[in-house]
Amino acid sequence: MDGLIVIHEYTHGISNRLTGGPSNAGALGAVQSGGMGAGWSDFLSLMLTQKPSDTSTTSGGVGTSSPGQSSSGVGIGRFPYNTNMAVNPLTIGSYNSTQAVHCTGEVWCSALWDLNWALIGRYGQTTDLSAGYTGVASGGSAMTLRLVLDAMKIQPANPSLFQARHAELQADLNLTGGANQGLIWQTFARRGFGFSASTASSSASTVVEAFDVPQRSLRWSRRR
């Protein structure tokens, strides 16, 4: 059995329960929301199987063992997860080519995986992820996991890709007082989720990508 696939499927239960509250299991039904459901599943698969020896450019996919690939293969995706955009060039503009659930999920997970390594770069490696987040000394991965799960709880039902990005920013405001606003904006912006990026709704089949960040990200996030 492929452990990452098991975690991937289990995480669908988590994202469906947390988004919209436990009594609203249909809160990820829009095309963008459903795609992010697959993305969160890939993300937790990577988070819970990362090794202390891994680096930001350690390639990995989800579902690699089923087709007989190495752990650095693409698995069910188009590219391995890797912060190096020469290896994984996905941006949110890729959504315009295909809205297939797992393809959208790859884009969302790529941004979240980049965020994990950005926060590791700031706060260091997490030595024991099972201990959870207890403060900045917990390390970057523990903080990332806390932010992602907190964001699921506060985002609206059937969020768009950009509403989910907003939820990550709000989760950081709630948890750290906004200590990582600039870093989160920069991380999302490199994958096209920038300040000027937009979409009509979570049911839209197109997005406008952008790579800019707000000059005063902390003040902007509070005002929104």
C-alpha positions in Angstrom: 0.0 0.0 0.0 1.1 3.5 -0.8 1.1 5.5 2.5 0.8 8.8 0.7 -2.4 7.7 -1.1 -3.9 6.6 2.2 -3.1 10.0 3.7 -4.4 11.7 0.6 -7.8 10.0 0.8 -8.1 10.5 4.6 -7.4 14.2 4.2 -10.5 14.6 2.1 -12.5 13.9 5.2 -10.6 16.6 7.1 -11.0 19.3 4.4 -14.6 18.5 3.9 -15.3 18.6 7.6 -13.4 21.8 8.4 -14.5 23.9 5.4 -18.0 25.2 6.1 -18.2 23.5 9.5 -18.8 19.9 10.5 -22.4 19.9 9.5 -21.8 21.1 6.0 -19.9 18.3 4.2 -20.8 19.8 0.8 -18.7 22.9 1.1 -16.1 22.0 -1.4 -18.4 21.3 -4.4 -17.4 24.2 -6.7 -14.8 23.5 -9.4 -12.0 25.5 -7.7 -12.9 24.3 -4.2 -13.0 20.7 -5.3 -9.6 21.0 -6.9 -8.2 22.5 -3.7 -9.6 19.5 -1.9 -7.2 17.3 -3.9 -4.4 19.8 -3.2 -4.9 19.7 0.6 -4.8 16.0 0.3 -1.5 16.0 -1.5 -0.2 18.6 0.9 -0.8 16.6 4.0 0.6 13.5 2.3 3.8 15.4 1.8 3.8 17.0 5.2 3.4 13.8 7.1 6.0 11.9 5.2 8.8 14.6 4.9 12.1 13.5 6.3 14.7 15.6 8.3 17.1 15.1 5.4 14.8 16.6 2.9 15.4 20.0 1.4 13.2 22.5 -0.5 14.5 21.0 -3.8 13.9 17.3 -2.8 11.4 16.1 -5.4 8.5 14.0 -4.5 5.1 13.0 -5.8 1.9 11.4 -4.4 1.1 7.9 -5.6 4.5 7.0 -6.9 4.7 3.4 -5.7 1.5 2.3 -7.5 3.0 2.8 -11.0 6.4 1.6 -9.8 8.1 5.0 -9.6 10.7 6.1 -7.1 9.7 8.4 -4.4 11.0 11.3 -6.4 8.7 10.5 -9.3 5.6 12.5 -10.4 3.1 10.0 -9.1 -0.4 10.9 -10.3 0.7 14.4 -11.1 2.3 16.3 -14.0 5.4 17.4 -12.1 7.0 16.3 -8.8 6.5 18.7 -5.9 9.6 20.9 -5.7 10.2 24.6 -4.9 12.5 24.8 -7.9 10.2 26.2 -10.6 12.5 24.7 -13.3 11.4 21.3 -11.9 7.8 22.2 -11.1 6.8 25.3 -13.2 3.1 25.2 -12.2 1.4 28.6 -11.6 -2.3 29.4 -11.1 -2.4 30.2 -14.8 -2.2 26.5 -15.5 -5.8 26.3 -14.2 -6.9 28.0 -17.4 -5.7 25.0 -19.5 -7.5 22.3 -17.4 -9.8 22.4 -14.4 -9.4 18.7 -13.7 -9.6 18.1 -10.0 -6.1 16.7 -9.5 -4.5 19.2 -11.9 -6.0 22.1 -9.9 -4.9 20.4 -6.7 -1.3 20.2 -8.0 -1.3 24.0 -8.3 -2.7 24.6 -4.9 -0.5 22.1 -3.2 2.6 23.6 -5.0 1.9 26.9 -3.4 1.3 25.4 0.1 4.5 23.2 -0.3 6.5 26.4 -1.2 5.0 28.0 2.0 6.2 25.1 4.1 9.8 25.6 3.0 9.6 29.4 3.2 8.5 29.1 6.9 11.2 26.4 7.5 13.7 28.9 6.1 12.5 31.5 8.7 11.8 29.3 11.7 13.9 26.1 11.1 13.0 22.5 10.7 10.3 20.9 12.9 11.8 18.0 14.8 8.5 16.5 16.0 5.5 17.3 13.9 3.3 15.2 16.1 3.8 17.6 18.9 1.9 20.3 17.0 2.4 24.0 17.0 3.3 25.5 20.4 5.0 28.6 19.3 7.7 29.7 16.9 10.2 27.3 18.5 8.1 24.5 17.0 9.6 25.2 13.7 8.4 26.0 10.2 6.6 22.8 9.3 4.5 22.8 12.5 3.5 26.4 11.9 2.6 25.7 8.2 0.4 22.8 9.2 -1.3 24.9 11.8 -1.9 27.7 9.4 -3.3 25.5 6.7 -5.7 23.7 9.0 -6.8 27.0 10.7 -7.4 28.5 7.3 -9.8 25.7 6.4 -11.8 26.5 9.4 -12.3 30.2 8.6 -12.6 30.2 4.8 -16.1 30.4 3.3 -18.0 27.4 2.0 -16.9 26.6 -1.6 -14.0 29.1 -1.5 -12.3 30.3 -4.7 -8.6 29.9 -5.0 -8.1 33.4 -3.9 -10.5 33.2 -1.0 -8.4 30.3 0.2 -5.3 32.4 -0.1 -6.9 35.1 1.9 -7.7 32.5 4.6 -4.0 31.6 4.9 -3.2 35.3 5.4 -6.0 35.6 8.0 -4.8 32.5 9.8 -1.4 34.0 10.2 -2.9 37.2 11.5 -4.9 35.2 14.1 -1.9 33.0 15.1 1.1 35.3 15.0 -0.4 38.8 14.7 0.7 38.9 11.1 4.4 38.2 11.5 4.5 36.3 8.2 2.2 38.4 5.9 5.0 39.5 3.6 6.5 36.0 3.3 3.1 34.5 2.6 2.4 37.0 -0.1 5.7 36.5 -1.7 5.3 32.7 -1.6 1.9 32.7 -3.2 2.8 35.5 -5.7 5.6 33.4 -7.2 2.9 30.8 -8.3 0.7 33.5 -9.7 -1.5 34.1 -6.7 -0.4 37.7 -6.5 -2.3 40.8 -5.2 -3.8 41.6 -8.6 -4.8 38.1 -9.5 -8.5 37.4 -9.7 -11.4 35.1 -10.7 -15.1 35.7 -11.1 -16.1 33.0 -8.6 -15.1 29.6 -7.3 -17.2 28.1 -10.2 -15.2 30.0 -12.9 -13.1 28.1 -15.3 -10.6 30.9 -15.8 -8.4 33.0 -13.5 -6.2 36.0 -14.1 -2.8 35.3 -12.6 -0.5 38.0 -11.3 2.9 38.0 -9.5 2.7 41.2 -7.5 2.5 41.7 -3.8 0.8 44.6 -1.9 3.3 47.2 -0.7 1.7 47.1 2.8 0.5 43.6 3.0 -0.1 43.6 6.8 -2.3 46.7 6.7 -4.1 45.5 3.5 -4.9 42.2 5.0 -6.4 43.8 8.1 -8.5 46.2 6.1 -9.9 43.3 4.0 
